[in-house]
Amino acid sequence: MRSGVKVGVIGGVFAVVVGGVGYGAYNILDGLGDSGVGGGDTKSASEEVKTGPVTEQEIADTSKKFLAAWAKGDAEVAATLTNNKAEAGPALTGYSDTVHVTKAVITPGPATGSTVPYTVKATVSYKGKSKPWSYASELTVVRGLTTGHALVDWKPSVIHPDLAKGESLETGEASTAAIEAVDRNGQVLSKEKYPSLGVVLDELRKKYGGKAGGTAGIETWINSANADGADKTLLTLVKGRPGRLQTTLDAKVQAAAERGVKKYAQSSVVAVEPSTGAIRALANNRDDAFDAARWAKVAPGSTMKIVTAAMIIQNGLGSADSPVECPSTVPWEGVTFHNLDDFSMNDNPTLKRAFARSCNTAFIKPVLPLKDKRDTALGNEAKQYFGIGLNWQTGITTSDGNVPESAGAETAASFIGQGKIQMNPLNMASITATAVNGRFRQPYIVPQSLDNRTFAQASPLPPGVSGQLKEMLNYTATAPEGTGTRAMAGVGPYKGAKTGSAEIDGHATSDSWFTGFSNDLAAAALVQSGGHGGDAAGPVVAEVLRAGP
């Protein structure tokens, strides 16, 4: 036990005070017994091993002893009360030694099953500076596998709810200065006002804090498990002087993106300016910290038909107004591909109308004449003209899409955005922007001049291709039969769209995709397990486009 630490209980609150000022004269760890000593989930040879679920009394006793030991600063005892002493010990020790918590009051709430919630009211002190720190978390009590003891199921989130495996907490002088990120019009962007930007702003600070002209402060933060990842600030003891960082974001469009993703869980959206590649907004509404808007690697469904259409046109296999066949099914090397609900178009449709109806078979049959080239044709199109997979230097980490070489039925699947194709909303917004602009402009969020990074380059679309793609997109967003017309009803005046739904292994409901443009703004959204593209992702994109120029 550390010298000068006294512990007490008042109304069920565990407390620890460093420096000799305590709340009581009795030791709340009295009666720890077997669970308070030894090696966690280990047992003596003669000890009977309990089995079955932990009891209500065991949950209460174990959580009380653990929280009391933690609040007391006794990491050894607290770690022994978990099922992973090796990992829990250093984390709990670091709470005092590395995070510099000098006082902790932990208040447990009523248990729900074997899970006990609690609030932590702590004081962090570093080099004469102190500040209160409050948060809530929870623990779960489980039966030890080898001893049968009731033990805390150890996870880093027991220490702090935002802490994940491989991460650690630390208090000290920040390694980089804080930034004051502003949008293209000079409006300040904060994670409080724009929650989706939290991880983006942390990453921009880590990468560009030293270039923005600010001075570092004293903070408590989470060290990222990834060497290239951004640390997350949890508490500021002493503010540094933030440096001003210009971004390409547009506060009005970002606010619309934040509203849009709130419509559906597990949704993400990105908006890009076609004429420049400037990222105007990106937002997520997820139950985790994963920035799917720029990191996801999932099949894009029929939104990929934008690239397939360009490939068909450029290879002389069809044009926007050329007739196509749209049967309910089409065979490809032993596999039968279907349209949604096996619909067919028997009125001599054009490629444009098949695009608007999202006819799968019409985007598979025309490619058969490519023969030996068809396994690589889509990937070449995506890379050479749409910039996919060219290692984008956006200013933040991104996944830049992947259209690998395919074979057999996977080739046919790739033409309709399935198979091994991997995209995210940033990629699809860029693809739409390229179709509209006629040339790929690499997306970026901070000026290229800030660090002289090299932007990815791609060939311009051949003459006439962009015009046909825009015509097809516009028809999809305006024609009565267009799958994007309902979602885009409030967007205008000139607009275009493409819907998509992607089947994901193990998911009962397909992912919902939608991409569209209005004037000089293109946006794409993904709602995972959201169903049809126009139903979920469509309203998200429309919300964003209505805020554009």
For each residue, the residues with C-beta under 8 A, 3 or more apart:
1: 5 72 73 74
2: 5 18 73 96
3:
4: 18 19 20
5: 1 2 16 17 18 72 73
6: 16 17 20 21 22 23 24
7: 14 15 16 22 23 24 27 28 29 68 71 72
8: 15 22 23 24 25 26 28
9: 12 13 14 15 23 24 28 68
10: 13 15 23 24
11:
12: 9 107 108
13: 9 10 105 106 107
14: 7 9 28 64 67 68 70 71 72 104 105 106 107 108
15: 7 8 9 10 23 71 103 104 105 106
16: 5 6 7 71 72 73 103 104 105
17: 5 6 20 21 22 23 103
18: 2 4 5 73 102 103
19: 4 102
20: 4 6 17
21: 6 17
22: 6 7 8 17 25
23: 6 7 8 9 10 15 17
24: 6 7 8 9 10
25: 8 22
26: 8 30
27: 7 30
28: 7 8 9 14 64 68 72
29: 7 32 36 65 68 69 72 74 77
30: 26 27
31:
32: 29 35 36 37 65 77
33: 36
34: 37 38 149
35: 32 61 62 65 80 81 149 150 151
36: 29 32 33 65 69 77 80 81
37: 32 34 77 80
38: 34 42 80
39: 42 80 85
40: 79 80 81 82 83 84 85 144 151
41: 83 84 85 144 145 146 147 149 151
42: 38 39 146 147
43: 47 49 146 147 148 149
44: 47
45:
46:
47: 43 44 147
48: 148
49: 43 146 147 148
50: 143 148 149
51: 143 148
52: 143
53: 114 143
54: 58 59 62 114 141 142 143 150
55: 58 59 150
56: 59 60 111
57: 60 61
58: 54 55 61 62 141 150
59: 54 55 56 62 63 111 114 116 141 150
60: 56 57 63 64 111
61: 35 57 58 64 65 150
62: 35 54 58 59 65 66 81 141 150 151 152
63: 59 60 66 67 108 111 116 139 141 152
64: 14 28 60 61 67 68 108
65: 29 32 35 36 61 62 68 69 77 81
66: 62 63 69 70 78 81 82 139 152
67: 14 63 64 70 71 106 108 118 139
68: 7 9 14 28 29 64 65 71 72
69: 29 36 65 66 72 74 75 77 78 81
70: 14 66 67 73 74 75 78 92 95 104 106
71: 7 14 15 16 67 68 104 105 106
72: 1 5 7 14 16 28 29 68 69 77
73: 1 2 5 16 18 70 95 96 104
74: 1 29 69 70 77 78
75: 69 70 78 79 89 92 93 95 96
76: 79 80 89
77: 29 32 36 37 65 69 72 74 80 81
78: 66 69 70 74 75 81 82 88 92
79: 40 75 76 82 85 88 89 92
80: 35 36 37 38 39 40 76 77 85
81: 35 36 40 62 65 66 69 77 78 151 152
82: 40 66 78 79 85 88 151 152 153 154
83: 40 41 142 144 145 151 152 153 154
84: 40 41 87 88 154
85: 39 40 41 79 80 82 88 89
86: 89
87: 84 90 91 154
88: 78 79 82 84 85 91 92 152 154 158
89: 75 76 79 85 86 92 93
90: 87 93 94
91: 87 88 94 95 156 159 168
92: 70 75 78 79 88 89 95 159
93: 75 89 90 96 97
94: 90 91 97 98 99 168 169 170
95: 70 73 75 91 92 98 99 101 104 159 169
96: 2 73 75 93 99 100 101 102
97: 93 94 100
98: 94 95 168 169 170 171
99: 94 95 96 124 169 170 171 220
100: 96 97 124 125 126 171
101: 95 96 104 122 123 124 133
102: 18 19 96 123 124 125 130
103: 15 16 17 18 122 123
104: 14 15 16 70 71 73 95 101 120 121 122 123
105: 13 14 15 16 71 120 121 122
106: 13 14 15 67 70 71 118 119 120 121
107: 12 13 14 118 119 121
108: 12 14 63 64 67 116 117 118
109: 116 117 118 119
110: 117
111: 56 59 60 63 114 115 116
112: 115 117
113:
114: 53 54 59 111 140 141 142
115: 111 112 138 139 140 141
116: 59 63 108 109 111 138 139 140 141
117: 108 109 110 112 136 137 138
118: 67 106 107 108 109 136 137 138 139
119: 106 107 109 134 135 136
120: 104 105 106 133 134 135 136 137
121: 104 105 106 107 132 133 134
122: 101 103 104 105 132 133 134
123: 101 102 103 104 130 131 132 133
124: 99 100 101 102 130 131 132 133 171 220 235 237
125: 100 102 128 129 130
126: 100 129 130 171 172 218 237
127: 218
128: 125
129: 125 126 218 237 238
130: 102 123 124 125 126 237
131: 123 124 235 236 237
132: 121 122 123 124
133: 101 120 121 122 123 124 220 234 235
134: 119 120 121 122
135: 119 120 160 161 234
136: 117 118 119 120 161
137: 117 118 120 157 158 159 160 161
138: 115 116 117 118 157 158 161
139: 63 66 67 115 116 118 152 153 158
140: 114 115 116 152 153
141: 54 58 59 62 63 114 115 116 150 151 152 153
142: 54 83 114 150 151 152 153
143: 50 51 52 53 54 148 149 150 151
144: 40 41 83 147 148 149 150 151
145: 41 83
146: 41 42 43 49
147: 41 42 43 47 49 144 151
148: 43 48 49 50 51 143 144
149: 34 35 41 43 50 143 144
150: 35 54 55 58 59 61 62 141 142 143 144
151: 35 40 41 62 81 82 83 141 142 143 144 147
152: 62 63 66 81 82 83 88 139 140 141 142 158
153: 82 83 139 140 141 142
154: 82 83 84 87 88 158
155: 158 165
156: 91 159 160 163 164 165 167
157: 137 138 160 161 162 163 164
158: 88 137 138 139 152 154 155
159: 91 92 95 137 156 163 169
160: 135 137 156 157 163 169 222 234
161: 135 136 137 138 157
162: 157 222 232 234 289
163: 156 157 159 160 167 168 169 222
164: 156 157 167 225
165: 155 156 225
166: 225
167: 156 163 164 222 223 224 225
168: 91 94 98 163 222 223
169: 94 95 98 99 159 160 163 220 221 222 223 234
170: 94 98 99 220 221 223
171: 98 99 100 124 126 218 219 220 221 235 237
172: 126 218 219
173: 216 217 218
174: 177 178 216 217 218 219 221 233 240
175: 206 216 231
176: 205 206 209 210 216
177: 174 205 209 210 212 213 214 215 216 217 240 241 242 243
178: 174 205 209 214 216 217 239 240 241 242 243
179: 201 204 205 208 209 212 214 242 243 244 245
180: 188 212 214 242 243 244 245
181: 188 189 197 201 204 245 247 249
182: 185 186 187 188 189 244 245 246 247
183: 186 187 189 247 249 250 251 254
184: 246 247 248 249 250 278 280
185: 182 250 251
186: 182 183
187: 182 183 251
188: 180 181 182
189: 181 182 183 193 194 197 201 247 249 251 254
190: 193 194 197 201
191: 194 195 197 198 201
192: 195
193: 189 190
194: 189 190 191 197 251 254 255 258 283
195: 191 192 198 258
196: 200 254 257 258 261 282 283 284 285 293
197: 181 189 190 191 194 200 201 249 254 282
198: 191 195 201 202 232
199: 202 203 230 232 289 291
200: 196 197 203 204 282 291 396 445
201: 179 181 189 190 191 197 198 204 205
202: 198 199 205 206 230 231 232 233
203: 199 200 206 207 229 230 396 397
204: 179 181 200 201 207 208 209 245 247 395 396 445 446
205: 176 177 178 179 201 202 208 209 230
206: 175 176 202 203 209 230 231
207: 203 204 230 395 396
208: 179 204 205 211 212 245 395 446 450 451
209: 176 177 178 179 204 205 206 212 214 216 243
210: 176 177
211: 208 243 450 451
212: 177 179 180 208 209 242 243 244 245
213: 177 243 244
214: 177 178 179 180 209 240 241 242 243
215: 177 240 241
216: 173 174 175 176 177 178 209 240
217: 173 174 177 178 236 237 238 239 240
218: 126 127 129 171 172 173 174 236 237 238
219: 171 172 174 233 234 235 236 237
220: 99 124 133 169 170 171 233 234 235 236 237
221: 169 170 171 174 231 232 233 234
222: 160 162 163 167 168 169 231 232 234
223: 167 168 169 170 231
224: 167 227 229 230 231 232
225: 164 165 166 167 229
226: 229
227: 224
228: 397
229: 203 224 225 226
230: 199 202 203 205 206 207 224
231: 175 202 206 221 222 223 224
232: 162 198 199 202 221 222 224
233: 174 202 219 220 221 236
234: 133 135 160 162 169 219 220 221 222
235: 124 131 133 171 219 220
236: 131 217 218 219 220 233 239
237: 124 126 129 130 131 171 217 218 219 220
238: 129 217 218
239: 178 217 236
240: 174 177 178 214 215 216 217
241: 177 178 214 215
242: 177 178 179 180 212 214
243: 177 178 179 180 209 211 212 213 214
244: 179 180 182 212 213
245: 179 180 181 182 204 208 212 446
246: 182 184 446 447
247: 181 182 183 184 189 204 445 446
248: 184 273 278 279 280 444 445 446 447
249: 181 183 184 189 197 253 254 279 280 281 445
250: 183 184 185 253 254 271 280 281
251: 183 185 187 189 194 254 255
252: 255 256 547
253: 249 250 256 257 271 280 281 521 544 547 548
254: 183 189 194 196 197 249 250 251 257 258 280 281 282 283
255: 194 251 252 258 259 547
256: 252 253 259 260 281 543 544 546 547
257: 196 253 254 260 261 269 270 271 281 282 283 543 544
258: 194 195 196 254 255 261 262 283
259: 255 256 262 263 543
260: 256 257 263 267 269 283 525 539 540 541 542 543 544
261: 196 257 258 264 267 268 269 283 284 285 525 540
262: 258 259 285
263: 259 260 267 536 539 540 543
264: 261 267 285 512 527 530 536 537 540
265: 285 286 287
266: 285 286 287 292 527 528 529 530
267: 260 261 263 264 284 285 286 525 526 527 528 530 536 537 540
268: 261 282 283 284 285 286 291 292 293 296 424 425 525 526 527
269: 257 260 261 281 282 283 293 425 523 524 525 526 540 541 544
270: 257 279 281 282 293 294 424 425 426 429 523 524 525
271: 250 253 257 279 280 281 282 429 521 522 523 544 545 548
272: 277 278 279 280 426 429 430 432 433 443 521 522 523
273: 248 276 277 278 280 433 520 521 522
274: 277 432 433 434 436 437 441 517 520 521 522
275: 437 441 520
276: 273 441
277: 272 273 274 430 433 440 441 442 443 444 455
278: 184 248 272 273 443 444 445
279: 248 249 270 271 272 282 394 426 443 444 445
280: 184 248 249 250 253 254 271 272 273 521 548
281: 249 250 253 254 256 257 269 270 271 523 544
282: 196 197 200 254 257 268 269 270 271 279 291 293 294 425 426
283: 194 196 254 257 258 260 261 268 269 293
284: 196 261 267 268 290 291 292 293
285: 196 261 262 264 265 266 267 268
286: 265 266 267 268 289 290 292
287: 265 266
288:
289: 162 199 286
290: 284 286 295 296
291: 199 200 268 282 284 294 295
292: 266 268 284 286 295 296 424 425 526 528
293: 196 268 269 270 282 283 284 296 424 425 426 526
294: 270 282 291 394 396 397 398 399 424 425 426
295: 290 291 292 397 398 399 424
296: 268 290 292 293 399 423 424 425 526
297: 399 402 422 423 424
298: 422 423 424 502 504 511 526 528
299: 417 418 419 421 422 423 502 503 504 511
300: 303 304 417 421 423 427 428 500 502 513 526
301: 304 416 417 418 500 501 502 510 511 513 533
302: 305 358 360 416 417 498 499 500 501 513 533
303: 300 306 417 423 428 431 498 499 500 513 514 515 524 533
304: 300 301 307 308 414 415 416 417 421 423 500
305: 302 308 309 355 358 363 415 416 417 498 500
306: 303 309 310 431 432 435 469 473 498 515
307: 304 310 311 378 381 382 386 388 403 431
308: 304 305 311 312 363 367 378 415 416
309: 305 306 312 313 320 351 355 363 468 469 472
310: 306 307 313 314 381 385 386 435 461 465 469
311: 307 308 314 315 367 377 378 381
312: 308 309 315 317 318 351 363 366 367
313: 309 310 316 317 318 319 320 464 465 468 469
314: 310 311 381 462 465
315: 311 312 370 377
316: 313
317: 312 313 366 367 369 370
318: 312 313 322 324 351 366
319: 313 322 351 468
320: 309 313 350 351 352 355 468 469 471 472
321: 350 351 352
322: 318 319 350 351
323: 348 349 350
324: 318 349 350 351 354 359 362 365 366
325: 361 362 365
326: 339 344 345 346 349 354 357 359 361 362
327: 330 344 361
328: 338 339 342 343 344 361
329: 336 337 338 339 342 361
330: 327 336 337 360 361 364 365 412
331: 334 335 336 337
332: 335 336 337 364 409 411 412
333: 408 409 412
334: 331 408 409
335: 331 332 408 409 412
336: 329 330 331 332
337: 329 330 331 332 360 361 364 412 413 416
338: 328 329 342 360 361
339: 326 328 329 342 343 344 359 360 361
340: 343 358 360 501
341:
342: 328 329 338 339
343: 328 339 340 357 359
344: 326 327 328 339 361
345: 326 349 353 354 357 359 362
346: 326
347:
348: 323
349: 323 324 326 345 353 354 357 359 362
350: 320 321 322 323 324 353 354
351: 309 312 318 319 320 321 322 324 354 355 362 366 472
352: 320 321 355 356 471 472 475
353: 345 349 350 356 357 475 479 481
354: 324 326 345 349 350 351 357 359 362 363
355: 305 309 320 351 352 358 359 362 363 472 475 476 498
356: 352 353 472 475 476 479 481 482 483 484
357: 326 343 345 349 353 354 481 482 483
358: 302 305 340 355 483 498 499 500
359: 324 326 339 343 345 349 354 355 362 363
360: 302 330 337 338 339 340 363 364 416
361: 325 326 327 328 329 330 337 338 339 344 364 365
362: 324 325 326 345 349 351 354 355 359 365 366
363: 305 308 309 312 354 355 359 360 366 367 415 416
364: 330 332 337 360 361 367 412 415 416
365: 324 325 330 361 362 368
366: 312 317 318 324 351 362 363 369
367: 308 311 312 317 363 364 370 374 377 412 415
368: 365 371 374
369: 317 366
370: 315 317 367 373 374 377
371: 368 374
372: 375
373: 370 376 377
374: 367 368 370 371 377 411
375: 372 405 406 407 411
376: 373 379 380 405
377: 311 315 367 370 373 374 380 381
378: 307 308 311 381 382 403 406 411 414 415
379: 376 382 383 403 404 405 406
380: 376 377 383 384
381: 307 310 311 314 377 378 384 385 386
382: 307 378 379 385 386 388 389 401 403 431
383: 379 380 386 387 388 389 390 403 458
384: 380 381 458 459
385: 310 381 382 434 440 458 459 460 461
386: 307 310 381 382 383 430 431 434 440 458
387: 383 390 392 400 430 434 440 442 456 457 458
388: 307 382 383 400 401 402 403 427 431
389: 382 383 400 401 402 403
390: 383 387 400 442 456 457 458
391: 400 456
392: 387 398 400 442 443 455 456
393: 442 444 453 454 455 456
394: 279 294 398 442 443 444 445
395: 204 207 208 444 445 446 450 453
396: 200 203 204 207 294 445
397: 203 228 294 295
398: 294 295 392 394 424 426 443
399: 294 295 296 297 422 424 427
400: 387 388 389 390 391 392 427 456
401: 382 388 389 422 423 424 427
402: 297 388 389 420 421 422 423
403: 307 378 379 382 383 388 389 414 421
404: 379 420 421
405: 375 376 379
406: 375 378 379 410 411 413 414 419 420
407: 375 410 411
408: 333 334 335 411
409: 332 333 334 335 412 413
410: 406 407 413 414 419 420
411: 332 374 375 378 406 407 408 414 415 419
412: 330 332 333 335 337 364 367 409 415 416
413: 337 406 409 410 416 418 419
414: 304 378 403 406 410 411 417 418 419 420 421
415: 304 305 308 363 364 367 378 411 412
416: 301 302 304 305 308 337 360 363 364 412 413
417: 299 300 301 302 303 304 305 414 421 423 500 502 513
418: 299 301 413 414 421 502 503
419: 299 406 410 411 413 414
420: 402 404 406 410 414
421: 299 300 304 402 403 404 414 417 418
422: 297 298 299 399 401 402
423: 296 297 298 299 300 303 304 401 402 417 427 428
424: 268 270 292 293 294 295 296 297 298 398 399 401 427 428 526
425: 268 269 270 282 292 293 294 296 428 429 524 525 526
426: 270 272 279 282 293 294 398 429 430 443 524
427: 300 388 399 400 401 423 424 430 431 524
428: 300 303 423 424 425 431 432 513 515 524 526
429: 270 271 272 425 426 432 433 443 515 522 523 524
430: 272 277 386 387 426 427 433 434 440 442 443 522
431: 303 306 307 382 386 388 427 428 434 435 515 524
432: 272 274 306 428 429 435 436 473 496 498 515 516 517 522 523 524
433: 272 273 274 277 429 430 436 437 441 517 522
434: 274 385 386 387 430 431 437 438 439 440 441 458 461
435: 306 310 431 432 461 466 469 470 473
436: 274 432 433 466 469 470 473 496 517 522
437: 274 275 433 434 440 441 466
438: 434 460 461 465 466
439: 434 458 460 461
440: 277 385 386 387 430 434 437 456 457 458 460
441: 274 275 276 277 433 434 437
442: 277 387 390 392 393 394 430 455 456 457
443: 272 277 278 279 392 394 398 426 429 430
444: 248 277 278 279 393 394 395 447 448 455
445: 200 204 247 248 249 278 279 394 395 396
446: 204 208 245 246 247 248 395 450
447: 246 248 444 450
448: 444 451 452 453 455
449: 452
450: 208 211 395 446 447
451: 208 211 448
452: 448 449
453: 393 395 448
454: 393
455: 277 392 393 442 444 448
456: 387 390 391 392 393 400 440 442
457: 387 390 440 442
458: 383 384 385 386 387 390 434 439 440
459: 384 385
460: 385 438 439 440
461: 310 385 434 435 438 439 465 466 469
462: 314 465
463:
464: 313 467 468
465: 310 313 314 438 461 462 468 469
466: 435 436 437 438 461 469 470
467: 464 470 471
468: 309 313 319 320 464 465 471 472
469: 306 309 310 313 320 435 436 461 465 466 472 473
470: 435 436 466 467 473 474 496
471: 320 352 467 468 474 475
472: 309 320 351 352 355 356 468 469 475 476 496
473: 306 432 435 436 469 470 476 477 496 497 498 516 517
474: 470 471 477 478 494 495 496
475: 352 353 355 356 471 472 478 479 482
476: 355 356 472 473 479 482 483 484 485 496 497 498 499
477: 473 474 482 484 485 488 491 495 496 497 516
478: 474 475 482 485 488 495
479: 353 356 475 476 482 485
480: 485
481: 353 356 357 485
482: 356 357 475 476 477 478 479 485 497
483: 356 357 358 476 499 533 534
484: 356 476 477 487 488 497 498 499 514 516 533 534 538
485: 476 477 478 479 480 481 482 488 489
486: 489 534 538
487: 484 497 499 514 516 534 538 539 541 542
488: 477 478 484 485 491 495 497 516 538 542 545
489: 485 486 542
490: 542 546
491: 477 488 495 516 518 542 545 546
492: 495 518
493:
494: 474 518 519
495: 474 477 478 488 491 492 516 517 518 545
496: 432 436 470 472 473 474 476 477 516 517
497: 473 476 477 482 484 487 488 514 515 516 517 538 541
498: 302 303 305 306 355 358 432 473 476 484 514 515 516 533
499: 302 303 358 476 483 484 487 513 514 532 533 534 537 538
500: 300 301 302 303 304 305 358 417 512 513 514 515 533 537
501: 301 302 340 510 511 512 513 531 532 533
502: 298 299 300 301 417 418 510 511 513
503: 299 418 507 510 511
504: 298 299 507 510 511 528 529
505:
506:
507: 503 504 510 511 528 529
508: 529
509: 529 530 531
510: 301 501 502 503 504 507 529 530 531 532
511: 298 299 301 501 502 503 504 507 526 527 528 529 530
512: 264 500 501 525 526 527 528 530 531 532 533 535 536 537 538
513: 300 301 302 303 417 428 499 500 501 502 524 525 526 533 537
514: 303 484 487 497 498 499 500 524 525 533 534 536 537 538 540 541
515: 303 306 428 429 431 432 497 498 500 522 523 524 525 541
516: 432 473 477 484 487 488 491 495 496 497 498 522 523 524 538 541 542 545
517: 274 432 433 436 473 495 496 497 521 522 523 545
518: 491 492 494 495 521 545 546 548
519: 494 548 549
520: 273 274 275 548 549
521: 253 271 272 273 274 280 517 518 544 545 548 549
522: 271 272 273 274 429 430 432 433 436 515 516 517
523: 269 270 271 272 281 429 432 515 516 517 541 544 545
524: 269 270 303 425 426 427 428 429 431 432 513 514 515 516 541
525: 260 261 267 268 269 270 425 512 513 514 515 537 538 540 541 544
526: 267 268 269 292 293 296 298 300 424 425 428 511 512 513 530 537
527: 264 266 267 268 511 512 530 531 536 537 540
528: 266 267 292 298 504 507 511 512
529: 266 504 507 508 509 510 511
530: 264 266 267 509 510 511 512 526 527 535 536 537
531: 501 509 510 512 527 535 536
532: 499 501 510 512 535 536
533: 301 302 303 483 484 498 499 500 501 512 513 514 536 537 538
534: 483 484 486 487 499 514 537 538
535: 512 530 531 532 538
536: 263 264 267 512 514 527 530 531 532 533 539 540
537: 264 267 499 500 512 513 514 525 526 527 530 533 534 540 541
538: 484 486 487 488 497 499 512 514 516 525 533 534 535 541 542
539: 260 263 487 536 542 543
540: 260 261 263 264 267 269 514 525 527 536 537 543 544
541: 260 269 487 497 514 515 516 523 524 525 537 538 544 545
542: 260 487 488 489 490 491 516 538 539 545 546
543: 256 257 259 260 263 539 540 546 547
544: 253 256 257 260 269 271 281 521 523 525 540 541 547 548
545: 271 488 491 495 516 517 518 521 523 541 542 548
546: 256 490 491 518 542 543
547: 252 253 255 256 543 544
548: 253 271 280 518 519 520 521 544 545
549: 519 520 521
